């Protein structure tokens, strides 16, 4: 490596990517949940879910039962109980019509069909997004995940933490979601009306 390249590589002001998208965060989360037992344990404890005995797997973009898509699906065992966590990842887009309810429907279907003992629905998003929405009671912020990754003190964890910080900064510069109950009610009523035609 030349001296000029070495200087550029060590300059902390140069970000590794121009922008991070939701699918990029999906893949970071997917890999952590599929390969890092300590992250999985932290994730489950942070959400106050049944304690993790053993991980079962993690998948991205799962469409089941004809009621929408789960961004990331995480499955684990708590003793002999199988727990499924359906994760919605939001960076800066609005919720789709009935999105939260469709997540609940999928979680119920998994349980009713015997695929799991419990199904939980979780939002992953920047702190500002999480605190300005009314649908998901259970959430973990990008900031929390970033801090957790950074706390590992590994180069990999610090790098991934930096990617999450880039995503958070994009959200701060861009759209700020604000739930409007009258607008939300309108779309729910409209959806019900169209469904009954």
Buried (B, 14 or more C-beta within 10 A) or exposed (E): EEEEEEEEEEEEEEEEEEEBEBBBBBEBBBBBBBEBEEBBBBBBEBBEBBEBEEBEEBEBEEEBEEBBBBBBBBBBBBEEEBBBBBBBBBBBEEBEEBBBBBBBBBBBBBBEEEEBBBBBBBBBBBBBBBEEBEBBEEBBBBBBBBEBBBEBEEEEBBEBBBBBBBBBBBBEEEEEBEEEEEEBEEBEEEEEEEEEE
